[in-house]
Amino acid sequence: MNELRAERLQVMLSPEELAALDDFRFKHRMPTRAAAVRELLKLGLSGSGVIATVGVKSSDYGVFDRGPDGHTQTDLGSGAGEEN
């Protein structure tokens, strides 16, 4: 793939989202996290997709449901998949 990649996209992930990304990456023997993200984007875009509507926040599109308070300071110390 010799496509020009002129745009950089920075994404913040929760520890659980990063663990899920790494699990996908290693399961599918992908060389980098960026390659795994591109593959997941391709898979997601080829599916039925999500239609964004007015008033929808980017936080509504997380991989894991975080509840109304989102992440709290105590979330940072727990491991992926653990409940406090």
MDTraj code that builds the backbone (N, CA, C; nanometers):
import mdtraj as md
import numpy as np

residues = "MET ASN GLU LEU ARG ALA GLU ARG LEU GLN VAL MET LEU SER PRO GLU GLU LEU ALA ALA LEU ASP ASP PHE ARG PHE LYS HIS ARG MET PRO THR ARG ALA ALA ALA VAL ARG GLU LEU LEU LYS LEU GLY LEU SER GLY SER GLY VAL ILE ALA THR VAL GLY VAL LYS SER SER ASP TYR GLY VAL PHE ASP ARG GLY PRO ASP GLY HIS THR GLN THR ASP LEU GLY SER GLY ALA GLY GLU GLU ASN".split()
xyz = np.array([
    [0.0853, -0.1176, 0.0000],
    [0.0000, 0.0000, 0.0000],
    [0.0893, 0.1231, 0.0000],
    [0.0884, 0.1957, -0.1083],
    [0.1712, 0.3145, -0.1221],
    [0.0886, 0.4415, -0.1218],
    [-0.0205, 0.4428, -0.0465],
    [-0.1059, 0.5610, -0.0400],
    [-0.0368, 0.6722, 0.0370],
    [-0.0615, 0.7948, -0.0051],
    [-0.0111, 0.9108, 0.0662],
    [-0.0940, 0.9306, 0.1919],
    [-0.0289, 0.9348, 0.3044],
    [-0.0980, 0.9586, 0.4314],
    [-0.0537, 1.0947, 0.4820],
    [-0.1259, 1.1966, 0.4407],
    [-0.0866, 1.3335, 0.4719],
    [-0.1541, 1.3874, 0.5970],
    [-0.2530, 1.3183, 0.6497],
    [-0.3257, 1.3660, 0.7668],
    [-0.2917, 1.2819, 0.8882],
    [-0.2700, 1.3497, 0.9994],
    [-0.2444, 1.2820, 1.1261],
    [-0.3696, 1.2962, 1.2111],
    [-0.4104, 1.1859, 1.2726],
    [-0.5280, 1.1850, 1.3586],
    [-0.4854, 1.1380, 1.4966],
    [-0.5091, 1.2209, 1.5946],
    [-0.4745, 1.1854, 1.7322],
    [-0.6029, 1.1475, 1.8055],
    [-0.5998, 1.0347, 1.8756],
    [-0.7176, 0.9838, 1.9449],
    [-0.6798, 0.9487, 2.0874],
    [-0.7619, 0.9916, 2.1813],
    [-0.7417, 0.9554, 2.3216],
    [-0.8257, 0.8321, 2.3511],
    [-0.7662, 0.7310, 2.4135],
    [-0.8356, 0.6068, 2.4457],
    [-0.8301, 0.5799, 2.5947],
    [-0.9346, 0.5168, 2.6441],
    [-0.9326, 0.4704, 2.7833],
    [-0.8423, 0.3478, 2.7906],
    [-0.8009, 0.3085, 2.9092],
    [-0.7194, 0.1873, 2.9217],
    [-0.7902, 0.0638, 2.8645],
    [-0.9221, 0.0560, 2.8812],
    [-0.9974, -0.0582, 2.8283],
    [-1.0007, -0.0568, 2.6754],
    [-1.0168, 0.0614, 2.6173],
    [-1.0174, 0.0729, 2.4715],
    [-0.8809, 0.0374, 2.4146],
    [-0.7747, 0.0820, 2.4798],
    [-0.6399, 0.0502, 2.4337],
    [-0.6134, -0.0995, 2.4429],
    [-0.6591, -0.1634, 2.5504],
    [-0.6428, -0.3085, 2.5654],
    [-0.7189, -0.3815, 2.4548],
    [-0.8403, -0.3356, 2.4228],
    [-0.9185, -0.3984, 2.3162],
    [-0.8481, -0.3816, 2.1814],
    [-0.7920, -0.2633, 2.1566],
    [-0.7184, -0.2394, 2.0326],
    [-0.5972, -0.3308, 2.0238],
    [-0.5205, -0.3397, 2.1317],
    [-0.4025, -0.4258, 2.1318],
    [-0.4402, -0.5727, 2.1165],
    [-0.5495, -0.6150, 2.1804],
    [-0.5952, -0.7540, 2.1638],
    [-0.6278, -0.7825, 2.0178],
    [-0.6996, -0.6902, 1.9533],
    [-0.7314, -0.7049, 1.8108],
    [-0.6034, -0.7109, 1.7284],
    [-0.5125, -0.6195, 1.7573],
    [-0.3864, -0.6123, 1.6825],
    [-0.3088, -0.7427, 1.6902],
    [-0.2912, -0.7960, 1.8111],
    [-0.2106, -0.9169, 1.8267],
    [-0.2826, -1.0405, 1.7739],
    [-0.4150, -1.0456, 1.7913],
    [-0.4926, -1.1592, 1.7404],
    [-0.4812, -1.1682, 1.5888],
    [-0.4774, -1.0526, 1.5224],
    [-0.4719, -1.0486, 1.3765],
    [-0.3312, -1.0224, 1.3233],
    [-0.2332, -1.0303, 1.4128],
    [-0.0917, -1.0179, 1.3758],
    [-0.0634, -0.8910, 1.2957],
    [-0.1158, -0.7798, 1.3431],
    [-0.0964, -0.6513, 1.2766],
    [0.0356, -0.5919, 1.3258],
    [0.1103, -0.5258, 1.2399],
    [0.2427, -0.4769, 1.2782],
    [0.2416, -0.3578, 1.3742],
    [0.1378, -0.2741, 1.3682],
    [0.1347, -0.1535, 1.4503],
    [-0.0080, -0.1256, 1.4973],
    [-0.0191, -0.0403, 1.5984],
    [-0.1516, 0.0043, 1.6419],
    [-0.2205, 0.0814, 1.5303],
    [-0.1444, 0.1617, 1.4564],
    [-0.2019, 0.2391, 1.3464],
    [-0.2639, 0.1469, 1.2415],
    [-0.1968, 0.0368, 1.2106],
    [-0.2513, -0.0594, 1.1147],
    [-0.3801, -0.1206, 1.1682],
    [-0.3832, -0.1502, 1.2970],
    [-0.5038, -0.2065, 1.3579],
    [-0.6186, -0.1060, 1.3537],
    [-0.5900, 0.0203, 1.3816],
    [-0.6935, 0.1237, 1.3767],
    [-0.7464, 0.1364, 1.2346],
    [-0.6580, 0.1379, 1.1348],
    [-0.7029, 0.1483, 0.9958],
    [-0.7907, 0.0297, 0.9572],
    [-0.7528, -0.0904, 1.0017],
    [-0.8324, -0.2099, 0.9711],
    [-0.9694, -0.2026, 1.0386],
    [-0.9726, -0.1583, 1.1631],
    [-1.0997, -0.1435, 1.2333],
    [-1.1880, -0.0376, 1.1676],
    [-1.1267, 0.0716, 1.1222],
    [-1.2027, 0.1731, 1.0487],
    [-1.2616, 0.1154, 0.9206],
    [-1.1805, 0.0396, 0.8489],
    [-1.2279, -0.0225, 0.7250],
    [-1.3446, -0.1163, 0.7539],
    [-1.3318, -0.1976, 0.8585],
    [-1.4398, -0.2897, 0.8949],
    [-1.5660, -0.2147, 0.9360],
    [-1.5483, -0.1103, 1.0163],
    [-1.6633, -0.0329, 1.0620],
    [-1.7333, 0.0408, 0.9493],
    [-1.6554, 0.0998, 0.8601],
    [-1.7139, 0.1751, 0.7500],
    [-1.7805, 0.0843, 0.6479],
    [-1.7349, -0.0396, 0.6368],
    [-1.7972, -0.1316, 0.5419],
    [-1.9262, -0.1914, 0.5980],
    [-1.9476, -0.1766, 0.7289],
    [-2.0706, -0.2249, 0.7910],
    [-2.1838, -0.1267, 0.7703],
    [-2.2839, -0.1383, 0.8518],
    [-2.4015, -0.0522, 0.8372],
    [-2.3722, 0.0922, 0.8730],
    [-2.2721, 0.1172, 0.9581],
    [-2.2310, 0.2534, 0.9906],
    [-2.3239, 0.3215, 1.0886],
    [-2.2803, 0.4347, 1.1382],
    [-2.3561, 0.5170, 1.2315],
    [-2.3810, 0.6502, 1.1647],
    [-2.5047, 0.6953, 1.1670],
    [-2.5381, 0.8245, 1.1090],
    [-2.5361, 0.9278, 1.2207],
    [-2.4471, 1.0248, 1.2115],
    [-2.4369, 1.1297, 1.3125],
    [-2.5543, 1.2254, 1.2978],
    [-2.6087, 1.2653, 1.4093],
    [-2.7190, 1.3596, 1.4074],
    [-2.6809, 1.4827, 1.4877],
    [-2.7566, 1.5888, 1.4713],
    [-2.7321, 1.7134, 1.5426],
    [-2.7437, 1.6876, 1.6926],
    [-2.6498, 1.7434, 1.7689],
    [-2.6547, 1.7315, 1.9140],
    [-2.5824, 1.6099, 1.9696],
    [-2.5279, 1.5238, 1.8848],
    [-2.4563, 1.4063, 1.9308],
    [-2.3122, 1.4466, 1.9595],
    [-2.2613, 1.4078, 2.0774],
    [-2.1244, 1.4410, 2.1170],
    [-2.0312, 1.3264, 2.0796],
    [-1.9045, 1.3582, 2.0585],
    [-1.8081, 1.2537, 2.0255],
    [-1.7971, 1.1516, 2.1380],
    [-1.8200, 1.1935, 2.2623],
    [-1.8125, 1.0999, 2.3748],
    [-1.9239, 0.9954, 2.3693],
    [-2.0283, 1.0187, 2.2891],
    [-2.1350, 0.9204, 2.2728],
    [-2.0906, 0.8015, 2.1892],
    [-1.9736, 0.8097, 2.1283],
    [-1.9262, 0.7053, 2.0381],
    [-1.8078, 0.6283, 2.0938],
    [-1.7991, 0.6105, 2.2242],
    [-1.6914, 0.5324, 2.2841],
    [-1.7102, 0.3837, 2.2597],
    [-1.6047, 0.3099, 2.2756],
    [-1.6109, 0.1652, 2.2600],
    [-1.6832, 0.1025, 2.3788],
    [-1.6585, 0.1544, 2.4982],
    [-1.7188, 0.1026, 2.6196],
    [-1.8091, 0.2079, 2.6805],
    [-1.9223, 0.1655, 2.7341],
    [-2.0137, 0.2575, 2.8003],
    [-1.9529, 0.3016, 2.9319],
    [-1.9355, 0.4314, 2.9509],
    [-1.8716, 0.4837, 3.0710],
    [-1.9717, 0.5431, 3.1678],
    [-2.0982, 0.5484, 3.1339],
    [-2.1969, 0.6062, 3.2235],
    [-2.1970, 0.7578, 3.2155],
    [-2.2836, 0.8233, 3.2931],
    [-2.2988, 0.9683, 3.2823],
    [-2.1782, 1.0475, 3.3307],
    [-2.0959, 0.9896, 3.4189],
    [-1.9804, 1.0618, 3.4719],
    [-1.8538, 1.0401, 3.3898],
    [-1.8580, 0.9531, 3.2908],
    [-1.7386, 0.9244, 3.2122],
    [-1.6330, 0.8589, 3.2982],
    [-1.5078, 0.8844, 3.2666],
    [-1.3971, 0.8286, 3.3442],
    [-1.3775, 0.9089, 3.4710],
    [-1.3444, 0.8392, 3.5764],
    [-1.3111, 0.9059, 3.7017],
    [-1.1664, 0.8750, 3.7340],
    [-1.1120, 0.9431, 3.8293],
    [-0.9726, 0.9226, 3.8675],
    [-0.9483, 0.7779, 3.9111],
    [-1.0464, 0.7140, 3.9735],
    [-1.0291, 0.5753, 4.0180],
    [-1.0218, 0.4791, 3.9015],
    [-1.0774, 0.5156, 3.7841],
    [-1.0693, 0.4291, 3.6669],
    [-0.9252, 0.4098, 3.6215],
    [-0.8430, 0.5101, 3.6406],
    [-0.7059, 0.5051, 3.5896],
    [-0.6221, 0.3995, 3.6599],
    [-0.6535, 0.3688, 3.7841],
    [-0.5725, 0.2719, 3.8573],
    [-0.6149, 0.1289, 3.8390],
    [-0.7315, 0.1042, 3.7808],
    [-0.7788, -0.0328, 3.7660],
    [-0.7303, -0.0910, 3.6359],
    [-0.7193, -0.2222, 3.6341],
    [-0.6791, -0.2906, 3.5131],
    [-0.7951, -0.3048, 3.4185],
    [-0.7672, -0.3434, 3.2935],
    [-0.8721, -0.3590, 3.1935],
    [-0.9656, -0.4702, 3.2355],
    [-1.0932, -0.4429, 3.2333],
    [-1.1929, -0.5434, 3.2635],
    [-1.2240, -0.5597, 3.4102],
    [-1.1495, -0.4970, 3.4991],
    [-1.1759, -0.5095, 3.6414],
    [-1.2831, -0.4113, 3.6820],
    [-1.3602, -0.4492, 3.7803],
    [-1.4600, -0.3575, 3.8344],
    [-1.4205, -0.3194, 3.9732],
    [-1.4450, -0.1924, 4.0107],
    [-1.4131, -0.1450, 4.1452],
    [-1.5278, -0.1667, 4.2374],
])
top = md.Topology()
chain = top.add_chain()
for i, resn in enumerate(residues, 1):
    res = top.add_residue(resn, chain, resSeq=i)
    for name in ("N", "CA", "C"):
        top.add_atom(name, md.element.get_by_symbol(name[0]), res)
traj = md.Trajectory(xyz[None], top)
